[in-house]
Amino acid sequence: MNAAPSFTLSAEHQRLQALVGAWRGEEDVAATQWTDAGTAEAEVLAEAEFGGLFVVQRYRQKREGTVSFAARSVFGFDQANGVWTMHQFDSMGFVPAAPATGVWHGDELVLERSSPRGSARVTYSLDGADAYRMKLQFKPTGGDAWQDMVSGLYRRVFPLEKG
């Protein structure tokens, strides 16, 4: 049960509400050590939790009609450190040692996190109230260049179709 808040959300928490909704997207997937290059379809369902303090996102990527990747993300704002956070767990099974952290630049949220495998950067670029772009990049440990992994355009759907 999601109880109504007895407080006013901070401006930082309110920024996260732009991610709330049901979304469908077309993605370009780059060839990586984990997958082949190609295109994919994605479904995203993001809901405000605990009165809007967090946004919980369910993501499913499909290639050739089969789920090829899935993730659950929890977005929040770390008031003590002044950064937005994203805790993510996915079907690859790697357990993150720490959340991705980042900041908003205008209508763009950029989050980064590091692991023994390297660094990951995800960028969410708002395109009005009913669309956004997402770009995921990776820089292997010891590398100096970001490599594109996935990019897509996601549009709001009413309601998200089951599938």
ABEGO torsion letter per residue (X at the ends): XBBBBABBBBAAAAAAAAABEBBBBBBBBBBBAABBBEBBBBBBBBBBBGGGABBBBBBBBBBGGBBABBBBBBBBBBAAAGBBBBBBBBAAGBBBABBBBBBBBEABBBBBBBBAAEBBBBBBBBBEAABBBBBBBBBBBGBABBBBABBBBBBBBOBBBBX
